[in-house]
Every structure is written in structure tokens, then in C-alpha cells.
């Protein structure tokens, strides 16, 4: 994966920031469940994408949900039309880059892990509200109870996520801050900072 092989598409959607922080988070979750989930699961997007990531930012005045798609340049127009169909009811911005440093081959495996993490988050997010609350409560509980919750996460994700097909790699990405060397950890944190303020779709 090099800057010449792929483009980085970034969509940013404005979310009504009125109300308290809890209201803003609920509004962002609704956007992820509806517009973003539908866009990223569009058959055209799934056919061509090599990297996916959802991020969100919650501020006092304004909140936003964004997502990144990495795909070959020859499908840029097709991809843009496919995504925009799902965002017609919301104000959004779309930028494209072919030179972003995160397209460097050194990040290829990490990008792959982030895509799998995003697919898992969509499986847990795009469900009825009561089920979403169940998932969130479980994730908060196990992640607060253990410094390494992989053993608790594994059976839960097996039951609730079709995308959970590479347990070791996926959970390694989910918990990279605790499991990879400091130099690689710094690179990964830099990558997440470039992609978005908060890359956890389930937070």
C-alpha cells in the first residue's frame, strides 16, 4: 500500500451539539448507526475498500462524526456517489488525499487491524437500541475490570460480531497500547491522532 496505489477519503458529518455531553454522545451514536453504518456497508464501498475507520469528536459547541475510507484511485467517483447517497439528510464534508503519511506501507498491517476493529464496531452498533446498550455496558464493565480483557472479549465477540474472524490480530489492535513496543506504540498513536480525535466507535 503506497500513496500511488490508494487514496484516503475522509468524510466529516456535523452533529447537533445542543444539550449536555450525554445528549451529544447519543446523537453521535445515532449518526453512526444510521448514516455511517449504511454508507460503510454499501455493497460498492465493501467491494473496493482496503481501509476503514470511524472517529468522533464531542465538543461543547459542536460535535462531529467522521469516517475514513482507503481505496484505489480509479474508484474514487464511484465511491463518492455510493457514500453520498446515504448522507443526503446531513451536512457533510469530503476531502481526498493521495500523499497522507498514513498511506505509508509501514502502517499497512495496522490499517488492516483498524478496518477489522471498525467492522466489529459496526456489528455491535447497527442493532436495536436496547441491544446497543447491552453491548456498551458489557464493554465498559470488562475493560474497567481488567488491564487485558481479551479473554472476556473473545467469547462475547464470537457471539455478536460476524466480522470477528481474526481474534488474535483484532484484539491485538484493540489493545495495542498495552501489547506493542513503545516505538510502534508511538507510531500507532500518531496515526490515530491524524485520523481523528477519538477512533473508538463504541466509546
Steps between C-alpha positions, in 0.01 A plus 500: 500500500663826386373854432503412129280193549218642711320817603391600847142628509380678812134585561402721793136539611377775729295388800269723701701592810206640697445357845745336737786265417282191540252639246784569258631145533154359438465719192836380367403138561182554299702641208738202510211254514308658213699700246855379562404137547294503181779670301775266615285193437400609152594216259702739279705619796560149631617383157777757463610609846835396648483710817219625725484707813229686692586786734302753701559827680280639774541868583292746700394702194511241223538125458585299194526146374747415230616199309799418284502271198816389323442377145659494152491830308312354203187449712501847658193630313304178546587496869401863546158445342436185702581669831316825427173314442493416870586850622240708319318603816810642675762769446835341421849568364711274280876531448738278306875450533752292306803605706387463860781341706267233637495345152861397554553121477623494861139553613346232275446232768374754750254639244380145441444454872314831523270390219418180686447695821263734313306208353457356849384838633241518221373151586451610860363843411250430222251321721185597692558759773454258788758263355744787443470597866572138597817500291619830641440395860691176444798673336522761775476235770768265366741776397479662842539170681814377325818645355482230231135405433568285195376179664167664585470673164566190289185294579282812494620610156471147363129513586425855393729592206518335161811706425691346790701253291860569604480502881868528574566780250181691576538493875864592459386813318231575757759481779810616313591759764562217749653242269744655250848649545527871590633605156213330316256630761610857430453447126153355559398787725623746238288321242188515713559868571520571127185303423281645773480615859318186615521188285285288730159466340362327806622749760 
